Amino acid sequence: MKENGSIKRSEKRVKKFKALKDFGDQTSFHGFRYVAEHSSFSIRRLLWFLLILACFGGLVFQIVDRVTYYYGWPVTVNVGVNYNKTLQFPAVTICNQNAFKASLASEHGWYEMIERMFSTQSFLDDLLQNNMYENITLETLYLNTAHERDDFIFSCSWKGIPCKPDDFNKILTDHGVCFTWNNKDDHYVSSPGVENGLKLRLNVEQYEYMPGPHDAAGIKILIHDRLEIPRVYALGQAVSTGSNVFAGVQLLKVVNLPSPHGLCSSRELDYIDRYSQGACKLDCLSHTAAQMCGCRHIYMPSKDGYPPVCTIKKYYDCLKQILDDFPSLYEENCNCPVPCTFNAYQNDISYASTSRFAANKFLAGNISQKLGEKLKDANEVTSRMDGDKLEEFKDLYTNFYTKLSVVEDELFGNLINLLGEVKTRFSENFDYLRSVCSWKKWLYEYQEYIVQKNFIRARDAYEERHFHIISLAYTEFILMIENKIRSLNSTVFADEAVRDFLYHQTINILLNRQEIVRRSLINFTELITAYRQGVGIFNYTYDYAPKSHNDYAVPVHLLNDSLTHNRYAVKFTGKFESYLNRTYDILTFLKKLADNAYANRSVTDDEMFYGIEEFRWLMRNWRYAKAVTYYEVVERPYRTLQDRYSEFEKKCFSTENIMQSIEETIHSLTKTIGSVNNTLFAPLHLISSITDRYFSNFVGTKYDIGTQFLSSQVKNGKLDLGNLLQLILTDDSDISSELDQVLSSHLEIYETIVNDQDSFIYYNFSNHSEYLQTFENVKEIITSNYTELKAMLNLYETVGEDGTAFLTSVTNLEKYFSAYMGMMNINNEFIKENFLQLDIFYKQMSYEEITQQEAYDPFALICDIGGSMGLFLGASLLSWCEILDLFITNFILPRNRPQK
């Protein structure tokens, strides 16, 4: 039995393997037949099996990736450009950047309240309670104080046709009171371009600006679907004044897919019928405000009067905090999905400045007078009601008046007295310095005279007596001596009496020249001794100084220094004497030659040549040595004293000029202050009295005060005061600088005096012991004296800073009134500050439509899976059916068949 069972199981296994083999041979499942083929090697069958498993893994990965992608609900975006013959024009909402009009706020008595609401908010609760402003609603406040349509929208045209008043609706937005054009459905255009659009000329009335929720100047514009609630503050574009703005519009239609492919949706809103994401946000904000505060802001939607607009008190007690916190609450509490379809308007804005021609043409119209009156009234209102402006004016005037009194006291009291004291001290110091310069220059002249008359004059006398004879016609002299000696030495000369006369004549000539040389040596020694000892050879009288003063005034050091001050002086002073001694010796040699020639006619040519040439050489070199000695030794002290005198005189002359300049400056400044005092302050005091009445009970206008302050009389007074203050500032600086120069010159003068060794003896002799101090001691004393003088010289400190501050206060008031009066001018600048041109138009007669579509559907998924099967396994959907049939037929159904 067991064997039969085993046989049957073996037969079944064989049948199954055979079924697999047959399946492999017949199936479209590539590679499977190699696995089922029993005749193949096992390794081959294993490799094919592993390969099929790898491809099957790739197939599974691809199927999972595609299924995941399918359930990611991918979408595609189609952008199409549609062309229309006509397009409906969008709505245009324009808002003045300034929410409140100053004159209207003042007229209702709300100016101070609004100012505190949107500036400091200090004492706001007390102000609201005391004036019973608590129950004023925000709607009442905004509507009654906003810029009016007729003033704001200066002109308008639609496709070249003037607009009607009812074309603009006054609405309350998140930016305040605004005006919307095109709330109807009959505004279509059939052509693009500026001429087929909306043209607006707007007057923002900057002269009526006051504190509010927005600080900018100009307008805000929002181009939107006419059925949408305009969120100007959140989405609007700012446009400044003084420009011509071109807004080219293009319509954009967006179609989004709902879940699961997209997030678009819509829901019913509590207060708004038409859904949009912006409307949903406003609806949520209004709902939140109603729940927490029981009221809303002016721009929030309502239904049947609920929720009501908040009063000012409720706004600050509750609503303001809600608005501040709402951005963070929005994500948590508001469900505002993107709508599935909506229209958006894209606009390209370009700017051009308002041309001068356009401004002039605009001004040429009959508008200046009307605008001028409004401008003047508005400026007067803002100048009184605007606390900051009024306080600014008060501060400027108080500063001006306070400094006016201070400057008068300092300028015509303290400064005049100070100038008198400074002038007295300066005169004392300057007179003393002048006397010092005068005495020292006299001493230099005295010393020059001594050197010239008592020393150089002696040289001149010696030169006249002896020095000039030594080398006088020395060539002729030596030729004469040569001829005489040769005659005596000649054998032809036979007459002894004549020879005897000639001999004695020659000896006498040589002895005379030797005597002159000897006396010259004595004179030269006396001259050098005089220079070395500083004792004059002569004793002449100079000016009022007695002869007894000469020995004390001699510049001993200078004379002595001249002998050794350089190598030329030392060298040629010695050579002067040496050459004279050698000259004496050569004359003695020539005498011996004469004796030998007379006695025995034994003089040789060599002896004769030596004597003659030696004498000539000595004369040439002695004359050069004499010239050098005269220049470097004898005459040098006089030249040096002249240089010293010249240099000292320059210092004194320069100092004298500076001192005179200081004295003239002080005198001129004193005179100028006196003249300015007579005419300067009268118009300023007149303006002060007018201004005091203005502040006390608002008598008069700021315009009247400005007219007085900007008058030519005040301008001239300011110019005089400015020139005077500048003169004081300049003179103070100049005098201080010049005084530093005087100090420097004074020190140089005293340094020259106290360091002049050649004058020490005479200083002591003439009782000028103050000049015998060391320069450091003198410098300390002089510097201390000038420091005291400079300490007194505080002209600018006395009045300069306060004067400059007063001049600044006058300038500030002048600028203030110039700016204020300038605001009254209807000119090009006024047009640029208040007006702007706005052109809105379609750029082209087409619009873009952006549509979301499903990017992947079930059929695409099946195709991708089938392609992956063919790629990895070479199979198709039928291949999977074959595998299923194989398993059902051979592995499942046989088990259920009855055994036979």
DAFEN-V658033 format. One record per backbone hydrogen bond with DSSP energy under -1.0 kcal/mol. CO is the residue of the C=O (numbers start at 1). NH is the residue of the N-H. Records with the same first field share a line. If there is no record, write none. Layout:
BEGIN
CO->NH / NH
END
This chain:
BEGIN
1->5
2->6
3->7
4->8
5->9
6->10
7->11
8->12
9->13
10->14
11->15
12->16
13->17
14->18
15->19
16->20
17->21
18->22
19->23
20->24
21->25
22->26
23->27
28->30
29->32
32->36
41->45
42->46
43->47
44->48
45->49
46->50
47->51
48->52
49->53
50->54
51->55
52->56
53->57
54->58
55->59
56->60
57->61
58->62
59->63
60->64
61->65
62->66
63->67
64->68
65->69
66->70
67->71
70->73
74->855
76->853
78->851
80->849
82->847
87->189
91->224
92->181
93->222
94->179
95->220
101->105
102->106
103->107
104->108
105->110
110->114
111->115
112->116
113->117
114->118
116->121
121->124
123->127
124->128
125->129
126->130
127->131
128->133
133->136
134->313
136->312
137->141
138->142
139->143
140->144
142->146
145->101
148->152
149->153
152->154 / 203
155->201
156->163
157->199
158->161
161->158
164->167
165->168
167->182
169->180
171->178
173->176
176->173
178->171
179->94
180->169
181->92
187->89
189->87
193->196
194->197
197->159
198->840
199->157
200->838
201->154 / 155
202->836
205->208
206->209
208->102
218->97
219->239
220->95
221->237
222->93
224->91
225->228
231->235
232->236
237->221
239->219
242->354
243->837
244->352
245->839
246->350
247->841
248->348
249->843
250->346
251->848
252->344
253->850
254->342
255->852
257->264
258->262
276->280
277->281
278->282
279->283
280->284
281->285
282->286
283->287
284->288
285->289
286->290
287->291
288->292
289->293 / 294
296->310
297->300
303->306
306->303
308->296
310->138
311->315
312->316
313->317
314->318 / 319
315->320
318->322
319->323
320->324
321->325
322->326
325->329
326->330
329->333
330->334
338->265
340->256
342->254
344->252
346->250
348->248
350->246
352->244
355->359
356->360
357->361
358->362
359->363
360->364
362->365
365->367
367->371
368->372
369->373
370->374
371->375
372->376
373->377
374->378
375->379
376->380
377->381
378->382
379->383
380->384
381->385
382->386
386->390
387->391
388->392
389->393
390->394
391->395
392->396
393->397
394->398
395->399
396->400
397->401
398->402
399->403
400->404
401->405
402->406
403->407
404->408
405->409
406->410
407->411
408->412
409->414
410->415
413->417
414->418
415->419
416->420
417->421
418->422
419->423
420->424
421->425
422->426
423->427
424->428
425->429
426->430
427->431
428->432
429->433
430->434
431->435
432->436
433->437
434->438
435->439
436->440
437->441
438->442
439->443
440->444
441->445
442->446
443->447
444->448
445->449
446->450
447->451
448->452
449->453
450->454
451->456
452->457
454->537 / 538
455->459
456->460
457->461
458->462
459->463
460->464
461->465
462->466 / 467
463->468
466->469 / 470
469->472
471->474
473->477
474->478
475->479
476->480
477->481
478->482
479->483
480->484
481->485
482->486
483->487
484->488
485->489
495->499
496->500
497->501
498->502
499->503
500->504
501->505
502->506
503->507
504->508
505->509
506->510
507->511
508->512
509->513
510->514
511->515
512->516
513->517
514->518
515->519
516->520
517->521
518->522
519->523
520->524
521->525
522->526
523->527
524->528
525->529
526->530
527->531
528->532
529->533
530->534 / 535
542->545
546->549
547->550
549->553
550->554
554->556
555->559
556->560
557->561
558->562
560->563
561->564 / 565
566->570
567->571
568->572
569->573
570->574
571->575
572->576
573->577
574->578
575->579
576->580
577->581
578->582
579->583
580->584
581->585
582->586
583->587
584->588
585->589
586->590
587->591
588->592
589->593
590->594
591->595
592->596
593->597
594->598
595->599
596->600
604->608
605->609
606->610
607->611
608->612
609->613
610->614
611->615
612->616
613->617
614->618
615->619
616->620
617->621
618->622
619->623
620->624
621->625
622->626
623->627
624->628
625->629
626->630
627->631
628->632
629->633 / 634
630->635
635->639
636->640
637->641
638->642
639->643
640->644
641->645
642->646
643->647
644->648
645->649
646->650
647->651
648->652
649->653
650->654
651->655
652->656
653->657
654->658
655->659
656->660
657->661
658->662
659->663
660->664
661->665
662->666
663->667
664->668
665->669
666->670
667->671
668->672
669->673
670->674
671->675
672->676
673->677
676->680
681->685
682->686
683->687
684->688
685->689
686->690
687->691
688->692
689->693
690->694
691->695
692->696
693->697 / 699
694->698
701->705
702->706
703->707
704->708
705->709
706->710
708->711
711->715
712->716
713->717
714->718
715->719
716->720
717->721
718->722
719->723
720->724
721->725
722->726
723->727
724->728
725->729
726->730
727->731
728->732
729->733
730->734
731->735
732->736
733->737
734->738
735->739
736->740
737->741
738->742
739->743
740->744
741->745
742->746
743->747
744->748
745->749
746->750
747->751
748->752
749->753
750->754
751->755
753->756
755->757
756->759
759->763
760->764
761->765
762->766
763->768
764->767
768->771
769->772
774->778
775->779
776->780
777->781
778->782
779->783
780->784
781->785
782->786
783->787
784->788
785->789
786->790
787->791
788->792
789->793
792->794
794->798
795->799
796->800 / 801
799->803
800->804
801->805
802->806
803->807
804->808
805->809
806->810
807->811
808->812
809->813
810->814
811->815
812->816
813->817
814->818
815->819
816->820
817->821
818->822
819->823
821->824
822->825
825->827
827->831
828->832
829->833
830->834
831->835
834->204
835->242
836->202
837->245
838->200
839->247
840->198
841->249
842->193
844->846
845->84
847->82
848->253
849->80
850->255
851->78
853->76
857->861
858->862
859->863
860->864
861->865
862->866
863->867
864->868
865->869
866->870
867->871
868->872
869->873 / 875
876->880
877->881
878->882
879->883
880->884
881->885
882->886
883->887
884->888
885->889
886->890
887->891 / 892
888->893
893->896
END
